[in-house]
Amino acid sequence: MKKVWIAIAIAAAALLAGCNTVAGVGKDVQKAGEAVERAAK
């Protein structure tokens, strides 16, 4: 179980490092929303 949390922490750090600006965060949120919409269809 501990390995799972470590993997989640590494993934979160990578995501945060990848979108280090407000515009980057907005784009990431938009992409996630689009993925959810596609999955719902």
C-alpha positions in Angstrom: 0.0 0.0 0.0 2.9 2.3 0.8 4.2 1.9 -2.8 0.9 3.0 -4.2 1.0 6.3 -2.2 4.6 6.9 -3.3 3.6 6.4 -7.0 0.7 8.8 -6.5 3.0 11.4 -4.9 5.5 11.1 -7.8 2.7 11.4 -10.4 1.3 14.5 -8.6 4.7 16.1 -8.4 5.3 15.5 -12.1 1.9 17.0 -13.0 2.5 20.0 -10.8 6.0 20.5 -12.3 4.5 20.2 -15.8 2.0 22.9 -15.3 3.9 25.6 -13.4 1.8 28.5 -14.6 -1.9 29.3 -14.2 -2.4 29.0 -18.0 -0.8 25.5 -17.8 -3.2 24.5 -15.0 -6.1 25.7 -17.0 -5.1 23.8 -20.1 -4.6 20.6 -18.0 -8.0 21.0 -16.4 -9.6 21.6 -19.8 -7.9 18.4 -21.2 -9.1 16.4 -18.3 -12.7 17.7 -18.8 -12.5 16.8 -22.5 -11.4 13.3 -21.6 -14.3 12.9 -19.2 -16.7 14.1 -21.9 -15.3 11.6 -24.5 -15.5 8.8 -21.9 -19.2 9.7 -21.2 -20.2 9.4 -24.8 
